[in-house]
Amino acid sequence: MLGSKSKQFQQHRAVCLEDFVPQKNFYRQLEANLDLNFIHTLVAEHYSSRGRPSIDPIVFFKLQLIMFFEDIRSERHLMEMVNLNLAHRWYLGYMACQSFSASLNTSSNCVVRQG
């Protein structure tokens, strides 16, 4: 008999990315071995105390690392991958149900931050 599956999505708030990203995942290893906390100190003087809050500089740097390691050539493709890949979301510190802005323009951030 031919079976069929209908799509029925329900929101589950008790989803934890820790359960879906294997312990031996590359990004878990990277997080455990690469301490990026120095970045806040390094870039703090370039940020204003007023205005709209920026993306966390560590998240921005991690996005650049994902682009490098995954050989991603465009920011649009990067945003698609981050929205789809649970390991990327875990590495960046975003929960599965959290919105990760596809309109984030990393190029302009790069130009402003790096001159």
Secondary structure, 3 states (H helix, E strand, C coil): CCCCCCCCCCCCCCCCHHHCCCCCCHHHHHHHHCCCCHHHHHHHHHCCCCCCCCCCHHHHHHHHHHHHHCCCCCHHHHHHHHHHCHHHHHHHCCCCCCCCCCCCCHHHHHHHHHC
